[in-house]
Amino acid sequence: MELSDLLLRYEAGETNFRGESLAGTDFSGTDLIGVDFQECDLSGALFVFSYLNRANFSHANLTKARLCGANLSQADLLHTNLQDADLHGAVLYGADLRYANLSLANLLDANLISTDLREVKLAGANLQGACLRGANLRFERRVYEGADLRGANLRNADLRGANLSGADLSKADLRGANLQEANLHEANLNSANLLGASFRGAFLTDARLESADLTSADLFDGKLQRADFSEANLTQANLSIANLTDAKLSRAILVRAKLKQARLNRADLSRADLRWAELEEAMLVEAYLGRADLRFANLTNANLVNAETSSANLSGATLSGTTMADGSIHEG
């Protein structure tokens, strides 16, 4: 179909172009609000700055299509193939992207507020600076698998309140990302780069963060129960008042980390590096600190009742008012 014919029919009120072959067509700057492109071949098509609000691209092929600056708010992109597509600056507010393939897609500075991204494939996608506030990427057992964001670039992305439960973010770049109040229950963040990321008030219960880089990350008031931080780098991270009950922190680096009033009951801190860590009023009841390095750490008024500290290095640590493993209060 020629573009001119399609536009004439659209102007006349026709919106159903389902199944048409439109590969490589240049739709740039066109107004196609509410158009039906279900199952169309639109590979390599150009939609730069087009108006595609509430358009239906379900099951369409948009591989390598260019949608820079396009408005796709509330569009239906269910099962759409957007692999290697360019969506730089596109508006996808409230769009339905369930089961879509966005592998290697460019979503730099894209607006993904309140989008439905369940079961989406985003492996290797560029989401740097994208806004995903309130986006739904949650895992639902027996219904949706977690979103695939392996190796994705989410640097400085806005993910406040996003539902990333069960998502695979292994080796993703989340430097400087805002994940405040986000739900990352059972998410996989193994070897992810989380340097300077904000997880204030976020839910990371049962999450996997082995070997992740959380240098200077903000996890203030984080819900981190049973999370696995084994061999993670948490240098200068803020974990004040965070709940790390039953967390795994074996061999984690927590040098100069802020853990004031943190709950570390039954946490595994074996061989963890806690030099100069701030642990004032922290709860470490029954924590396992075998071979942990606590030199020069501040444990003022901390509670270590029944903690395993016999092989921990406490040289130079501040223990004023600390409740020791045997229940005694340390003086001085």
C-alpha positions in Angstrom: 0.0 0.0 0.0 1.3 3.5 -0.9 1.6 5.9 2.0 -0.6 8.5 0.2 -3.4 6.0 -0.2 -3.2 5.0 3.5 -3.3 8.7 4.6 -6.3 9.5 2.4 -8.2 6.5 3.8 -7.3 7.5 7.3 -8.5 11.0 6.7 -11.7 9.6 5.5 -12.2 7.8 8.8 -10.7 4.4 8.1 -8.4 3.1 10.8 -8.1 -0.6 10.1 -4.9 -1.5 8.2 -4.4 -4.8 9.8 -1.9 -7.2 8.2 -0.6 -4.7 5.6 3.0 -4.8 4.4 4.5 -1.3 5.2 8.2 -2.1 5.7 10.4 0.9 5.4 7.6 3.4 5.0 8.3 7.0 6.2 5.4 8.1 8.5 7.5 10.8 10.1 5.4 13.6 11.6 2.0 12.1 10.6 -1.1 12.1 12.8 -2.3 8.5 13.1 -4.0 8.5 16.5 -6.0 5.3 17.0 -4.7 3.6 13.9 -4.9 -0.2 13.8 -1.6 -1.7 12.6 -2.1 -5.1 14.1 0.1 -7.8 12.5 1.6 -5.3 10.1 5.2 -5.6 8.7 6.6 -2.2 9.7 10.2 -3.2 9.9 12.5 -0.3 9.3 9.6 2.1 9.1 10.0 5.7 10.2 7.6 7.3 12.8 9.8 10.2 13.9 7.6 12.6 15.9 4.4 10.9 14.8 1.2 10.9 16.8 0.3 7.3 17.5 -1.7 7.7 20.7 -3.9 4.7 21.3 -2.6 3.0 18.1 -2.8 -0.8 17.9 0.5 -2.4 17.0 -0.3 -5.8 18.6 1.8 -8.6 17.0 3.3 -6.1 14.5 6.9 -6.3 13.3 8.7 -3.0 14.1 12.3 -4.3 14.1 14.7 -1.5 13.5 11.9 1.0 13.2 12.6 4.6 14.1 10.1 6.1 16.6 12.2 8.9 18.0 10.0 11.5 19.7 6.8 9.6 18.7 3.8 9.8 21.0 2.6 6.2 21.7 0.7 7.0 24.9 -1.9 4.3 25.7 -0.8 2.4 22.6 -1.4 -1.4 22.3 2.1 -3.0 21.8 1.2 -6.4 23.0 3.6 -9.0 21.5 5.1 -6.4 19.3 8.6 -7.0 17.9 10.6 -3.8 18.6 14.0 -5.4 18.6 16.7 -2.9 17.8 14.1 -0.1 17.3 15.0 3.5 18.1 12.5 5.0 20.6 14.8 7.8 21.8 12.5 10.4 23.6 9.3 8.5 22.7 6.3 8.9 24.9 4.9 5.5 26.0 2.8 6.7 28.9 0.3 4.0 29.9 1.1 1.8 26.9 0.6 -2.0 27.0 4.0 -3.6 26.2 3.3 -7.0 27.6 5.4 -9.7 25.9 7.0 -7.2 23.6 10.5 -7.7 22.4 12.6 -4.6 23.0 16.0 -6.3 23.0 18.7 -3.9 22.0 16.2 -1.1 21.6 17.1 2.5 22.2 14.8 4.0 24.9 17.1 6.8 25.9 15.1 9.5 27.7 11.9 7.7 26.9 8.7 8.3 28.9 7.5 4.9 30.2 5.4 6.1 33.1 2.7 3.7 34.1 3.5 1.3 31.2 2.7 -2.4 31.5 6.0 -4.2 30.9 5.2 -7.6 32.2 7.0 -10.4 30.4 8.8 -7.8 28.2 12.3 -8.5 26.8 14.7 -5.7 27.4 18.0 -7.5 27.2 20.7 -5.1 26.1 18.3 -2.2 25.7 19.4 1.4 26.4 17.1 2.9 29.0 19.5 5.6 30.1 17.6 8.6 31.5 14.3 6.9 30.9 11.4 7.5 33.2 9.6 4.4 34.4 7.7 5.7 37.4 4.9 3.4 38.3 5.8 1.0 35.5 4.7 -2.6 36.0 7.4 -5.2 35.4 6.3 -7.6 38.1 6.6 -11.3 38.2 3.4 -13.3 38.7 3.9 -16.9 39.4 2.3 -19.1 36.7 1.2 -16.0 34.8 4.1 -13.7 34.0 7.8 -14.3 34.2 9.9 -11.4 35.4 11.0 -8.8 32.9 14.3 -9.6 31.1 16.6 -6.6 31.6 19.9 -8.4 31.5 22.7 -6.1 30.7 20.3 -3.2 30.0 21.5 0.4 30.3 19.3 2.0 33.0 21.8 4.7 34.0 20.1 7.6 35.7 16.7 6.1 34.9 13.7 7.1 37.0 12.2 3.9 38.4 10.5 5.4 41.4 7.7 3.0 42.5 8.2 0.7 39.6 7.2 -2.9 40.1 10.3 -5.0 39.2 9.4 -8.1 41.2 11.2 -11.1 39.8 12.9 -9.1 37.1 16.3 -10.2 35.7 18.6 -7.2 36.0 21.8 -9.2 36.1 24.8 -7.1 34.9 22.5 -4.2 34.2 23.9 -0.6 34.4 21.8 1.2 37.0 24.4 3.8 38.0 22.6 6.8 39.5 19.2 5.3 38.9 16.3 6.3 41.2 14.6 3.2 42.5 12.9 4.8 45.6 9.9 2.8 46.8 10.4 0.3 43.9 9.4 -3.3 44.3 12.4 -5.6 43.6 11.2 -8.7 45.5 13.1 -11.7 44.2 14.8 -9.7 41.5 18.1 -10.8 40.1 20.7 -8.0 40.4 23.8 -10.2 40.3 26.9 -8.3 39.1 24.7 -5.2 38.4 26.4 -1.8 38.5 24.4 0.1 41.2 26.9 2.8 42.0 25.2 5.8 43.5 21.7 4.4 42.9 18.9 5.3 45.3 16.8 2.4 46.8 15.3 4.5 49.6 12.4 2.6 51.0 12.6 0.0 48.2 11.6 -3.6 48.6 14.5 -6.0 48.0 13.3 -8.9 50.0 14.7 -12.2 48.7 16.6 -10.3 46.0 19.9 -11.6 44.6 22.8 -9.0 44.6 25.8 -11.2 44.5 28.9 -9.3 43.4 26.9 -6.2 42.7 28.5 -2.8 42.9 26.6 -0.7 45.4 29.3 1.8 46.1 27.7 4.9 47.7 24.2 3.5 47.0 21.4 4.8 49.2 19.5 2.0 50.8 18.1 4.0 53.7 15.0 2.3 55.2 15.3 -0.5 52.6 13.4 -3.7 53.1 16.2 -6.2 52.5 15.2 -9.3 54.4 16.8 -12.4 53.2 18.5 -10.5 50.3 21.8 -12.0 49.1 24.7 -9.5 49.0 27.4 -12.1 49.0 30.7 -10.5 47.8 28.9 -7.2 46.9 30.6 -3.9 47.2 28.7 -1.7 49.6 31.6 0.8 50.3 30.1 4.0 51.8 26.6 2.8 51.1 23.8 4.2 53.3 21.9 1.3 55.0 20.7 3.2 58.0 17.5 1.8 59.6 17.4 -0.8 56.8 16.0 -4.2 57.6 18.6 -6.8 56.7 17.2 -9.6 58.9 18.5 -13.0 57.6 20.4 -11.3 54.8 23.5 -12.9 53.3 26.5 -10.5 53.4 29.3 -13.0 53.3 32.6 -11.4 52.0 30.7 -8.2 51.3 32.7 -5.0 51.4 31.0 -2.5 53.8 33.9 -0.2 54.4 32.6 3.1 55.9 29.1 2.0 55.3 26.3 3.7 57.3 24.3 1.0 59.2 22.9 3.2 62.0 19.9 1.4 63.6 20.0 -1.2 60.9 18.5 -4.6 61.7 21.0 -7.3 61.0 19.5 -10.0 63.2 20.7 -13.5 62.1 22.5 -11.9 59.1 25.5 -13.8 57.7 28.4 -11.3 57.8 31.2 -13.9 57.7 34.4 -12.5 56.3 32.7 -9.2 55.6 34.8 -6.1 55.6 33.2 -3.6 58.0 36.2 -1.3 58.7 35.1 2.1 59.9 31.4 1.1 59.4 28.9 3.1 61.4 26.8 0.6 63.3 25.5 2.8 66.1 22.4 1.2 67.7 22.4 -1.6 65.1 20.7 -4.8 65.9 23.0 -7.8 65.4 21.2 -10.4 67.5 22.4 -13.9 66.5 24.4 -12.4 63.6 27.2 -14.5 62.3 30.4 -12.5 62.2 33.0 -15.3 61.7 36.3 -13.7 60.5 34.5 -10.4 59.9 36.8 -7.3 59.9 35.3 -4.7 62.3 38.4 -2.7 62.9 37.6 0.9 63.8 33.9 0.3 63.4 31.5 2.3 65.6 29.3 -0.1 67.5 28.1 2.4 70.1 24.9 1.0 71.8 24.7 -1.8 69.2 23.2 -5.2 70.3 25.3 -8.3 69.6 23.5 -10.7 71.9 24.2 -14.3 70.8 26.2 -13.1 67.8 29.2 -15.2 66.7 32.0 -12.8 67.2 34.8 -15.1 68.6 36.8 -14.8 65.4 35.9 -11.3 64.4 38.5 -8.5 64.4 37.3 -5.7 66.7 40.6 -3.9 67.0 40.1 -0.2 67.5 36.3 -0.6 67.4 34.1 1.8 69.4 32.1 -0.4 71.8 30.7 2.2 74.2 27.4 0.9 75.6 27.5 -2.1 73.3 25.6 -5.3 74.4 28.1 -8.0 73.8 27.5 -11.6 72.6 27.2 -12.8 76.2 24.7 -10.1 77.2 27.2 -7.9 79.1 27.3 -4.2 78.5 30.7 -2.9 77.3 31.9 0.0 79.4 34.1 2.8 78.1 
